[in-house]
Amino acid sequence: MMADKIINEANEHYLRYVTRRHFLQNCATGLGAMALGSVFGGCNWLSSGSSSASVADALNPLAPKPPHFPGRARSVIYLHMAGAPSQLELFDYKPELAKLNNQLCPQSLLEGKKFAFIRGVPKMLGPQAVFKQHGESGAWISNYLPHLATVADEVSFLKAVHTDQFNHGPAQLFVHTGNARLGRPSIGSWVTYGLGSENSDLPGFVVLTSGGKTPDAGKSVWGSGFLPSVYQGVQCRSKGDPVLYLSDPDGMSRDIRKMSIDAINKVNHEEHATFGDPETIARISQYEMAFKMQISVPEVMDISDEPEYIHKLYGTEPGRESFANNCLLARKLVEKGVRFVQLFDWGWDSHGTNKNSAINLGLRNKCREIDRAQTALLVDLKQRGLLDEVLVVWGGEFGRTPMQENRDGKEMPFLGRDHHVDAFTMWMAGGGIKGGVSYGETDEIGFNAVKGKVGVHDVQATILHMLGLNHEKLTYQFQGRPFRLTDVEGKVIQPLLA
């Protein structure tokens, strides 16, 4: 009995302390804010970073929200080539570099520069692909991507993107979270936080991977960081069960599952009323979403019912895990109202250490894996009338050097290029982007940006802009200050806008 009394007194003291602490931490200061807190039945939402937040929004965090201004796009499909493809073999044609092939690299290109692996004096490496101009826009695209060349006028190229991270993990984090360190929300999380989702039965942010491995930065590139976890990306699979542990265990019916979730969420609601923790609301939403996903996800993730001409267009094979299957799934997901679909394809690191990483072998094979499907995605979206409202983004985390990689002053066994932060190519299509544009320019060997230079935060600001979000106003209060995806930088790339 004495033990029970001690425990009860300790629990009472703990509840009183935590409740007071949460009240003081989460309420805005001032009597007016305290009054508002009592009116709305809790004050945690006041720190969400949105002055228009409501109790209804708090209880349904993925409910559709109005943009800052009318956006041209309603959804995004982001195709990330993890490992960083070489722009010098795909989009950035440099005939002068071909003339320098196999000559020693000038010392002026090496001084004051950071490289991942180059040591000593490397040799220059000319383009290994054959380039031609395509479409009315005359876009330069190599023979590594013959299918994409057929839709050149739908695409807008950014030829002079730069970053400040030359290792894969930090560079991937920077591209997708706006910061090279762990703990920041991904762009997909920011988008679903800002706009919610149009389908209450599916996640607002879906992730699909191919290539056999996840990105070097791990699952943090689709994490929610300090945002409520309901906004993190949900990884789905194109082979087997779409989501692990989605099916009911043996002996549990759907009715029993629903009763269990209702009971759990009743406790969660009581906990939220007591402590006001936003993660409790996220947990409630996730339980309910998981229940809905048991029916909705298997249906939308099944590509076997697509007509044969679609399978031929994409090169898909139901039952396989492939980039092609993921492209088709991405179209189905945005068609169903999913806000942000992220495709990661691993295997684009072109160091020349083996055949698979050789510029003239491995890179070409990777291009064969994606070219047909990524082109089919644009064609399919357009023929369905979706390309005008779905923004497609393509790119890696940095570029490749115009000189060969060497390590300890020795050449690699195969042709390869080192990491390069000063210039790489990305492209966008649809969603209000002007087609047939090539913005930005590098020098005659593709080493430095000389015109139209843009940074990672500029790309992020442009993606948000196309969705109707002002990157300077999309903020979240954390650790005493407002945070945003683009930190204190970023400008919308106006020449891309239709």
VEXMIKE-973726 format. One record per residue (C-alpha): x, y negated, z negated; residue in one letter; residue number from 1. Coordinates in steps of 0.1 Angstrom, whole numbers, plus 5000, padded with zeros to 4 digits. Example, Ala and Ser with C-alpha at 12.3 -4.5 7.8 and 13.67 -1.06 7.14 Angstrom:
[[5123,5045,4922],"a",1]
[[5137,5011,4929],"s",2]
This chain:
[[5000,5000,5000],"m",1]
[[5028,4976,4991],"m",2]
[[5044,4983,5025],"a",3]
[[5011,4975,5043],"d",4]
[[5008,4943,5024],"k",5]
[[5043,4932,5033],"i",6]
[[5038,4941,5070],"i",7]
[[5004,4921,5071],"n",8]
[[5020,4891,5055],"e",9]
[[5049,4892,5080],"a",10]
[[5025,4895,5109],"n",11]
[[5005,4866,5096],"e",12]
[[5036,4844,5093],"h",13]
[[5048,4855,5127],"y",14]
[[5015,4846,5144],"l",15]
[[5014,4813,5127],"r",16]
[[5050,4804,5137],"y",17]
[[5047,4816,5173],"v",18]
[[5014,4799,5179],"t",19]
[[5027,4766,5165],"r",20]
[[5060,4769,5185],"r",21]
[[5041,4776,5217],"h",22]
[[5018,4747,5211],"f",23]
[[5047,4723,5206],"l",24]
[[5068,4736,5235],"q",25]
[[5041,4740,5261],"n",26]
[[5019,4709,5255],"c",27]
[[5027,4676,5271],"a",28]
[[5035,4650,5245],"t",29]
[[5010,4625,5232],"g",30]
[[4975,4626,5217],"l",31]
[[4959,4623,5252],"g",32]
[[4976,4655,5263],"a",33]
[[4966,4672,5231],"m",34]
[[4930,4662,5237],"a",35]
[[4932,4676,5273],"l",36]
[[4947,4708,5259],"g",37]
[[4916,4713,5237],"s",38]
[[4892,4705,5265],"v",39]
[[4907,4730,5288],"f",40]
[[4911,4758,5263],"g",41]
[[4949,4759,5263],"g",42]
[[4978,4737,5274],"c",43]
[[5003,4760,5291],"n",44]
[[4991,4751,5325],"w",45]
[[5002,4715,5319],"l",46]
[[5038,4725,5324],"s",47]
[[5032,4743,5357],"s",48]
[[5044,4714,5377],"g",49]
[[5011,4707,5393],"s",50]
[[4989,4678,5382],"s",51]
[[4959,4694,5399],"s",52]
[[4961,4727,5381],"a",53]
[[4929,4741,5366],"s",54]
[[4919,4769,5343],"v",55]
[[4905,4788,5374],"a",56]
[[4939,4785,5391],"d",57]
[[4956,4798,5360],"a",58]
[[4934,4828,5358],"l",59]
[[4938,4835,5395],"n",60]
[[4973,4823,5404],"p",61]
[[4972,4836,5440],"l",62]
[[4939,4818,5449],"a",63]
[[4943,4796,5480],"p",64]
[[4955,4761,5472],"k",65]
[[4954,4730,5495],"p",66]
[[4987,4719,5510],"p",67]
[[5001,4685,5505],"h",68]
[[4991,4676,5541],"f",69]
[[4976,4695,5570],"p",70]
[[5002,4721,5581],"g",71]
[[5006,4736,5615],"r",72]
[[5014,4771,5602],"a",73]
[[4994,4792,5577],"r",74]
[[5019,4821,5574],"s",75]
[[5056,4828,5578],"v",76]
[[5075,4859,5591],"i",77]
[[5112,4856,5582],"y",78]
[[5135,4880,5600],"l",79]
[[5169,4881,5581],"h",80]
[[5198,4899,5597],"m",81]
[[5217,4908,5565],"a",82]
[[5255,4907,5571],"g",83]
[[5254,4877,5595],"a",84]
[[5253,4883,5633],"p",85]
[[5279,4866,5655],"s",86]
[[5265,4836,5672],"q",87]
[[5294,4837,5696],"l",88]
[[5281,4869,5711],"e",89]
[[5244,4860,5711],"l",90]
[[5236,4823,5715],"f",91]
[[5266,4800,5714],"d",92]
[[5283,4803,5748],"y",93]
[[5319,4791,5748],"k",94]
[[5337,4796,5781],"p",95]
[[5368,4777,5767],"e",96]
[[5370,4803,5740],"l",97]
[[5373,4830,5766],"a",98]
[[5403,4813,5781],"k",99]
[[5420,4815,5746],"l",100]
[[5413,4852,5742],"n",101]
[[5442,4870,5725],"n",102]
[[5463,4838,5720],"q",103]
[[5476,4830,5685],"l",104]
[[5452,4808,5665],"c",105]
[[5464,4772,5662],"p",106]
[[5475,4764,5627],"q",107]
[[5452,4733,5626],"s",108]
[[5421,4757,5625],"l",109]
[[5434,4775,5594],"l",110]
[[5446,4746,5572],"e",111]
[[5423,4738,5544],"g",112]
[[5398,4765,5554],"k",113]
[[5385,4793,5533],"k",114]
[[5381,4828,5549],"f",115]
[[5369,4860,5534],"a",116]
[[5396,4882,5548],"f",117]
[[5418,4864,5574],"i",118]
[[5455,4863,5563],"r",119]
[[5484,4851,5582],"g",120]
[[5480,4839,5618],"v",121]
[[5452,4857,5637],"p",122]
[[5445,4858,5674],"k",123]
[[5416,4841,5691],"m",124]
[[5388,4863,5703],"l",125]
[[5368,4854,5734],"g",126]
[[5331,4862,5738],"p",127]
[[5325,4899,5742],"q",128]
[[5291,4894,5758],"a",129]
[[5279,4881,5792],"v",130]
[[5259,4849,5789],"f",131]
[[5232,4835,5813],"k",132]
[[5207,4806,5810],"q",133]
[[5171,4816,5807],"h",134]
[[5137,4800,5811],"g",135]
[[5128,4765,5821],"e",136]
[[5147,4753,5790],"s",137]
[[5180,4769,5803],"g",138]
[[5187,4785,5769],"a",139]
[[5220,4804,5767],"w",140]
[[5213,4840,5756],"i",141]
[[5237,4869,5761],"s",142]
[[5231,4903,5776],"n",143]
[[5230,4917,5741],"y",144]
[[5194,4904,5738],"l",145]
[[5178,4909,5772],"p",146]
[[5143,4911,5758],"h",147]
[[5145,4879,5738],"l",148]
[[5158,4862,5770],"a",149]
[[5123,4867,5786],"t",150]
[[5107,4845,5759],"v",151]
[[5134,4819,5757],"a",152]
[[5109,4790,5762],"d",153]
[[5090,4801,5731],"e",154]
[[5120,4797,5709],"v",155]
[[5137,4767,5693],"s",156]
[[5174,4773,5686],"f",157]
[[5194,4756,5658],"l",158]
[[5230,4758,5671],"k",159]
[[5248,4740,5643],"a",160]
[[5236,4753,5609],"v",161]
[[5262,4753,5581],"h",162]
[[5264,4766,5546],"t",163]
[[5289,4764,5518],"d",164]
[[5289,4801,5508],"q",165]
[[5312,4825,5526],"f",166]
[[5305,4857,5507],"n",167]
[[5274,4877,5515],"h",168]
[[5256,4879,5482],"g",169]
[[5259,4842,5472],"p",170]
[[5252,4831,5509],"a",171]
[[5220,4853,5510],"q",172]
[[5209,4838,5477],"l",173]
[[5216,4803,5490],"f",174]
[[5196,4809,5522],"v",175]
[[5166,4824,5504],"h",176]
[[5165,4806,5470],"t",177]
[[5184,4774,5477],"g",178]
[[5211,4782,5452],"n",179]
[[5240,4806,5452],"a",180]
[[5234,4817,5417],"r",181]
[[5209,4842,5403],"l",182]
[[5177,4831,5387],"g",183]
[[5161,4808,5413],"r",184]
[[5128,4816,5430],"p",185]
[[5129,4828,5466],"s",186]
[[5113,4807,5494],"i",187]
[[5085,4833,5497],"g",188]
[[5078,4828,5460],"s",189]
[[5078,4790,5464],"w",190]
[[5053,4793,5493],"v",191]
[[5029,4815,5475],"t",192]
[[5032,4793,5444],"y",193]
[[5024,4763,5465],"g",194]
[[4997,4777,5487],"l",195]
[[4984,4809,5472],"g",196]
[[4972,4837,5494],"s",197]
[[4943,4841,5518],"e",198]
[[4936,4877,5510],"n",199]
[[4927,4886,5474],"s",200]
[[4933,4923,5481],"d",201]
[[4969,4920,5493],"l",202]
[[5000,4904,5478],"p",203]
[[5008,4869,5491],"g",204]
[[5044,4878,5496],"f",205]
[[5054,4911,5512],"v",206]
[[5090,4924,5518],"v",207]
[[5100,4951,5544],"l",208]
[[5135,4964,5547],"t",209]
[[5154,4984,5573],"s",210]
[[5189,4994,5581],"g",211]
[[5193,5019,5552],"g",212]
[[5203,4994,5525],"k",213]
[[5190,4963,5507],"t",214]
[[5208,4930,5511],"p",215]
[[5241,4924,5492],"d",216]
[[5223,4900,5469],"a",217]
[[5198,4927,5460],"g",218]
[[5162,4922,5452],"k",219]
[[5169,4887,5438],"s",220]
[[5165,4874,5474],"v",221]
[[5127,4880,5471],"w",222]
[[5125,4875,5433],"g",223]
[[5104,4848,5416],"s",224]
[[5131,4835,5394],"g",225]
[[5117,4812,5367],"f",226]
[[5083,4811,5385],"l",227]
[[5056,4835,5371],"p",228]
[[5064,4870,5383],"s",229]
[[5031,4872,5402],"v",230]
[[5048,4852,5429],"y",231]
[[5077,4876,5435],"q",232]
[[5078,4896,5468],"g",233]
[[5062,4930,5468],"v",234]
[[5084,4955,5486],"q",235]
[[5065,4979,5509],"c",236]
[[5078,5009,5529],"r",237]
[[5070,5018,5564],"s",238]
[[5076,5055,5556],"k",239]
[[5059,5075,5529],"g",240]
[[5037,5058,5503],"d",241]
[[5037,5020,5512],"p",242]
[[5043,5011,5475],"v",243]
[[5058,5034,5450],"l",244]
[[5035,5047,5422],"y",245]
[[5005,5032,5439],"l",246]
[[4985,5065,5440],"s",247]
[[4966,5077,5409],"d",248]
[[4983,5104,5389],"p",249]
[[4968,5139,5390],"d",250]
[[4937,5141,5369],"g",251]
[[4929,5104,5370],"m",252]
[[4900,5092,5391],"s",253]
[[4896,5057,5405],"r",254]
[[4868,5050,5380],"d",255]
[[4890,5060,5350],"i",256]
[[4918,5039,5365],"r",257]
[[4894,5009,5366],"k",258]
[[4883,5014,5330],"m",259]
[[4919,5016,5319],"s",260]
[[4928,4984,5336],"i",261]
[[4898,4966,5322],"d",262]
[[4907,4977,5287],"a",263]
[[4944,4966,5291],"i",264]
[[4934,4933,5306],"n",265]
[[4909,4926,5277],"k",266]
[[4939,4929,5254],"v",267]
[[4960,4907,5278],"n",268]
[[4933,4880,5278],"h",269]
[[4932,4880,5240],"e",270]
[[4970,4877,5239],"e",271]
[[4969,4848,5264],"h",272]
[[4943,4830,5242],"a",273]
[[4966,4834,5212],"t",274]
[[5000,4825,5227],"f",275]
[[4993,4808,5261],"g",276]
[[5022,4827,5278],"d",277]
[[5018,4823,5316],"p",278]
[[5034,4857,5321],"e",279]
[[5004,4872,5304],"t",280]
[[4982,4858,5332],"i",281]
[[5007,4871,5358],"a",282]
[[5004,4906,5342],"r",283]
[[4966,4904,5343],"i",284]
[[4967,4894,5380],"s",285]
[[4992,4922,5388],"q",286]
[[4971,4949,5372],"y",287]
[[4941,4938,5392],"e",288]
[[4961,4934,5424],"m",289]
[[4975,4969,5420],"a",290]
[[4940,4983,5417],"f",291]
[[4929,4965,5449],"k",292]
[[4961,4975,5467],"m",293]
[[4952,5012,5463],"q",294]
[[4927,5008,5491],"i",295]
[[4939,4977,5510],"s",296]
[[4976,4985,5514],"v",297]
[[4974,5021,5528],"p",298]
[[4950,5007,5555],"e",299]
[[4971,4977,5566],"v",300]
[[5004,4996,5564],"m",301]
[[4992,5024,5587],"d",302]
[[5003,5017,5623],"i",303]
[[4992,5051,5637],"s",304]
[[4958,5036,5647],"d",305]
[[4975,5010,5669],"e",306]
[[4969,5015,5707],"p",307]
[[4996,5032,5727],"e",308]
[[5004,5000,5746],"y",309]
[[5013,4983,5713],"i",310]
[[5036,5011,5704],"h",311]
[[5053,5008,5738],"k",312]
[[5056,4971,5734],"l",313]
[[5073,4973,5700],"y",314]
[[5091,5006,5704],"g",315]
[[5074,5019,5672],"t",316]
[[5072,5054,5660],"e",317]
[[5048,5060,5631],"p",318]
[[5063,5077,5601],"g",319]
[[5098,5063,5606],"r",320]
[[5115,5035,5586],"e",321]
[[5126,5011,5613],"s",322]
[[5129,4974,5621],"f",323]
[[5104,4980,5650],"a",324]
[[5078,4994,5626],"n",325]
[[5083,4965,5602],"n",326]
[[5078,4940,5630],"c",327]
[[5044,4955,5638],"l",328]
[[5035,4957,5601],"l",329]
[[5044,4920,5598],"a",330]
[[5019,4912,5625],"r",331]
[[4992,4932,5608],"k",332]
[[5000,4916,5574],"l",333]
[[4997,4880,5586],"v",334]
[[4966,4890,5606],"e",335]
[[4951,4900,5573],"k",336]
[[4961,4867,5556],"g",337]
[[4994,4875,5539],"v",338]
[[5011,4842,5534],"r",339]
[[5048,4852,5536],"f",340]
[[5064,4883,5552],"v",341]
[[5101,4889,5548],"q",342]
[[5120,4914,5569],"l",343]
[[5155,4923,5559],"f",344]
[[5176,4943,5584],"d",345]
[[5209,4955,5570],"w",346]
[[5241,4963,5590],"g",347]
[[5252,4930,5607],"w",348]
[[5286,4927,5591],"d",349]
[[5311,4926,5620],"s",350]
[[5346,4929,5606],"h",351]
[[5360,4954,5631],"g",352]
[[5370,4978,5604],"t",353]
[[5352,5007,5622],"n",354]
[[5330,5012,5653],"k",355]
[[5298,5002,5635],"n",356]
[[5313,4968,5626],"s",357]
[[5329,4962,5659],"a",358]
[[5317,4931,5678],"i",359]
[[5316,4949,5711],"n",360]
[[5301,4982,5697],"l",361]
[[5283,4980,5664],"g",362]
[[5269,4945,5670],"l",363]
[[5256,4955,5704],"r",364]
[[5239,4986,5689],"n",365]
[[5223,4965,5662],"k",366]
[[5209,4942,5689],"c",367]
[[5194,4972,5707],"r",368]
[[5176,4981,5675],"e",369]
[[5159,4948,5671],"i",370]
[[5157,4931,5705],"d",371]
[[5126,4948,5718],"r",372]
[[5107,4946,5686],"a",373]
[[5114,4910,5677],"q",374]
[[5104,4899,5712],"t",375]
[[5073,4921,5710],"a",376]
[[5064,4903,5678],"l",377]
[[5064,4869,5695],"l",378]
[[5045,4883,5726],"v",379]
[[5019,4901,5704],"d",380]
[[5013,4871,5682],"l",381]
[[5008,4849,5712],"k",382]
[[4984,4872,5730],"q",383]
[[4963,4873,5698],"r",384]
[[4962,4836,5694],"g",385]
[[4983,4838,5662],"l",386]
[[5016,4823,5673],"l",387]
[[5004,4787,5669],"d",388]
[[4997,4794,5632],"e",389]
[[5024,4818,5623],"v",390]
[[5060,4805,5619],"l",391]
[[5087,4831,5629],"v",392]
[[5122,4824,5615],"v",393]
[[5154,4844,5625],"w",394]
[[5189,4842,5612],"g",395]
[[5217,4855,5589],"g",396]
[[5235,4840,5559],"e",397]
[[5264,4825,5578],"f",398]
[[5282,4827,5611],"g",399]
[[5314,4843,5626],"r",400]
[[5348,4829,5633],"t",401]
[[5362,4823,5669],"p",402]
[[5393,4841,5659],"m",403]
[[5398,4878,5652],"q",404]
[[5398,4891,5617],"e",405]
[[5430,4904,5602],"n",406]
[[5439,4915,5567],"r",407]
[[5474,4911,5553],"d",408]
[[5485,4898,5586],"g",409]
[[5474,4930,5604],"k",410]
[[5448,4932,5631],"e",411]
[[5417,4954,5626],"m",412]
[[5414,4987,5645],"p",413]
[[5384,4973,5663],"f",414]
[[5374,4938,5674],"l",415]
[[5358,4918,5646],"g",416]
[[5352,4883,5633],"r",417]
[[5354,4870,5598],"d",418]
[[5328,4850,5579],"h",419]
[[5323,4814,5590],"h",420]
[[5304,4788,5571],"v",421]
[[5308,4757,5593],"d",422]
[[5285,4767,5622],"a",423]
[[5260,4795,5630],"f",424]
[[5228,4798,5649],"t",425]
[[5192,4804,5637],"m",426]
[[5160,4802,5657],"w",427]
[[5123,4795,5650],"m",428]
[[5092,4800,5670],"a",429]
[[5055,4794,5667],"g",430]
[[5037,4776,5638],"g",431]
[[5041,4741,5652],"g",432]
[[5077,4745,5664],"i",433]
[[5085,4731,5698],"k",434]
[[5095,4759,5722],"g",435]
[[5125,4757,5745],"g",436]
[[5146,4735,5723],"v",437]
[[5183,4739,5716],"s",438]
[[5192,4715,5688],"y",439]
[[5227,4710,5677],"g",440]
[[5261,4716,5693],"e",441]
[[5295,4731,5682],"t",442]
[[5329,4723,5696],"d",443]
[[5344,4740,5727],"e",444]
[[5353,4771,5707],"i",445]
[[5323,4772,5684],"g",446]
[[5343,4764,5652],"f",447]
[[5328,4731,5640],"n",448]
[[5295,4715,5644],"a",449]
[[5298,4683,5664],"v",450]
[[5262,4673,5670],"k",451]
[[5229,4679,5652],"g",452]
[[5244,4695,5622],"k",453]
[[5219,4709,5597],"v",454]
[[5222,4726,5564],"g",455]
[[5204,4754,5546],"v",456]
[[5182,4730,5527],"h",457]
[[5172,4713,5559],"d",458]
[[5160,4746,5573],"v",459]
[[5141,4753,5541],"q",460]
[[5125,4718,5541],"a",461]
[[5114,4724,5577],"t",462]
[[5098,4758,5569],"i",463]
[[5078,4742,5540],"l",464]
[[5069,4712,5562],"h",465]
[[5053,4735,5588],"m",466]
[[5031,4749,5561],"l",467]
[[5020,4715,5549],"g",468]
[[5043,4714,5519],"l",469]
[[5065,4684,5510],"n",470]
[[5097,4700,5498],"h",471]
[[5103,4670,5474],"e",472]
[[5069,4674,5458],"k",473]
[[5068,4712,5455],"l",474]
[[5083,4714,5420],"t",475]
[[5081,4735,5389],"y",476]
[[5090,4724,5353],"q",477]
[[5117,4745,5338],"f",478]
[[5142,4739,5311],"q",479]
[[5131,4704,5306],"g",480]
[[5132,4692,5342],"r",481]
[[5114,4697,5376],"p",482]
[[5131,4722,5399],"f",483]
[[5125,4726,5437],"r",484]
[[5137,4749,5464],"l",485]
[[5158,4723,5481],"t",486]
[[5174,4710,5449],"d",487]
[[5183,4673,5456],"v",488]
[[5189,4678,5493],"e",489]
[[5171,4687,5525],"g",490]
[[5155,4668,5554],"k",491]
[[5129,4681,5579],"v",492]
[[5145,4688,5613],"i",493]
[[5122,4665,5633],"q",494]
[[5134,4674,5668],"p",495]
[[5120,4709,5663],"l",496]
[[5084,4697,5656],"l",497]
[[5059,4700,5684],"a",498]
